[in-house]
Amino acid sequence: MADKDKEVKEVRAIAKYIRMSPKKVAIVLDLIRNKSVKEAKAILEFTNKDAVYPVAKLLKSAIANAEYPGNDLDVNRLYVSETYVGPGPILKRMQPHAKGRAFRINKRSSHITLKVKER
């Protein structure tokens, strides 16, 4: 019964309509999942992928949400508990080709969710 009273608080941050393929974002999210916030920041700083920028911004937002007075989480004990990415709307564009044909180009977007918890 005491375990239910001592529920671990989880704080999340969501970024929607990020103009990047979910596949590319997932690679970066896999790198920081289950890492401490400090370690996740270091990994993002030295990773050479374009998806690092929105993910780093999202991590910063999640940390700010955890510091919010209503949540009262210790920033030094935070870790990235859950990360996932889903597809957003696809912008459909046409690329002209030979003999009057046109090929479709899908410009994908992502919805990214990042959750942090105290250890």
C-alpha positions as CSV (number, residue, x, y, z in Angstrom):
1,M,0.0,0.0,0.0
2,A,2.9,2.4,0.8
3,D,4.3,1.9,-2.7
4,K,1.1,3.3,-4.3
5,D,1.4,6.4,-2.2
6,K,5.0,7.0,-3.2
7,E,4.2,7.3,-6.9
8,V,7.2,8.3,-9.1
9,K,6.4,11.5,-10.9
10,E,7.0,11.7,-14.6
11,V,7.2,14.9,-16.7
12,R,6.9,15.0,-20.5
13,A,7.6,17.4,-23.3
14,I,6.1,17.1,-26.8
15,A,7.3,18.6,-30.1
16,K,4.8,18.4,-32.9
17,Y,5.1,19.0,-36.7
18,I,8.9,18.7,-36.8
19,R,9.9,18.7,-40.5
20,M,12.0,15.6,-40.3
21,S,11.4,12.0,-41.0
22,P,10.4,9.9,-37.9
23,K,13.0,7.3,-39.0
24,K,15.8,9.9,-38.7
25,V,14.6,11.2,-35.3
26,A,14.3,7.7,-33.9
27,I,18.0,7.1,-34.4
28,V,18.8,10.0,-32.1
29,L,16.1,9.1,-29.5
30,D,17.5,5.5,-29.2
31,L,20.9,7.0,-28.2
32,I,19.5,8.9,-25.2
33,R,16.8,6.6,-23.9
34,N,17.3,5.4,-20.2
35,K,20.3,7.8,-19.8
36,S,20.7,10.5,-17.1
37,V,19.8,14.0,-18.3
38,K,23.4,15.1,-17.9
39,E,24.7,12.1,-20.0
40,A,21.9,12.7,-22.6
41,K,23.0,16.3,-23.0
42,A,26.6,15.2,-23.6
43,I,25.5,12.6,-26.2
44,L,23.4,15.1,-28.1
45,E,26.2,17.7,-28.0
46,F,28.6,15.3,-29.8
47,T,26.3,13.5,-32.1
48,N,26.6,14.4,-35.8
49,K,22.9,14.2,-36.9
50,D,20.4,16.9,-37.8
51,A,17.8,15.4,-35.6
52,V,19.9,16.4,-32.6
53,Y,18.6,20.0,-32.6
54,P,14.9,19.4,-32.1
55,V,15.6,16.6,-29.6
56,A,18.0,18.8,-27.6
57,K,15.5,21.6,-27.5
58,L,12.8,19.1,-26.3
59,L,15.1,17.7,-23.6
60,K,15.7,21.2,-22.4
61,S,11.9,21.8,-22.3
62,A,11.3,18.6,-20.3
63,I,13.9,19.6,-17.8
64,A,12.2,23.0,-17.4
65,N,8.9,21.3,-16.9
66,A,10.4,19.1,-14.2
67,E,11.8,22.3,-12.4
68,Y,8.3,23.8,-12.4
69,P,7.2,24.5,-8.8
70,G,4.2,22.1,-9.0
71,N,6.4,19.2,-10.0
72,D,9.2,19.6,-7.6
73,L,11.6,17.1,-9.2
74,D,15.4,17.2,-8.4
75,V,17.1,18.0,-11.7
76,N,20.3,16.2,-10.7
77,R,18.4,12.9,-10.3
78,L,16.5,13.0,-13.6
79,Y,16.8,10.5,-16.4
80,V,15.2,10.1,-19.8
81,S,12.6,7.4,-19.0
82,E,10.7,7.2,-22.3
83,T,11.2,8.6,-25.8
84,Y,9.2,7.9,-28.9
85,V,8.4,9.4,-32.2
86,G,5.3,9.2,-34.4
87,P,4.5,10.3,-37.9
88,G,3.0,13.7,-38.5
89,P,1.3,14.9,-41.6
90,I,3.0,14.3,-44.9
91,L,3.4,17.2,-47.4
92,K,2.9,15.7,-50.8
93,R,4.9,17.3,-53.6
94,M,5.4,16.5,-57.3
95,Q,8.7,16.1,-59.1
96,P,8.4,16.5,-62.9
97,H,10.0,13.7,-65.0
98,A,10.4,12.7,-68.6
99,K,7.6,12.2,-71.1
100,G,5.1,14.3,-69.0
101,R,5.2,12.1,-66.0
102,A,5.4,13.2,-62.4
103,F,6.8,11.4,-59.4
104,R,5.6,12.1,-55.9
105,I,7.9,13.3,-53.1
106,N,6.7,12.8,-49.6
107,K,8.0,15.4,-47.2
108,R,7.5,13.7,-43.8
109,S,7.1,15.3,-40.4
110,S,7.3,14.0,-36.8
111,H,5.6,14.3,-33.4
112,I,8.3,13.6,-30.7
113,T,7.6,12.8,-27.1
114,L,10.2,12.7,-24.4
115,K,9.5,11.8,-20.7
116,V,11.9,12.3,-17.7
117,K,11.7,10.7,-14.3
118,E,13.6,10.8,-11.0
119,R,15.8,7.8,-10.2
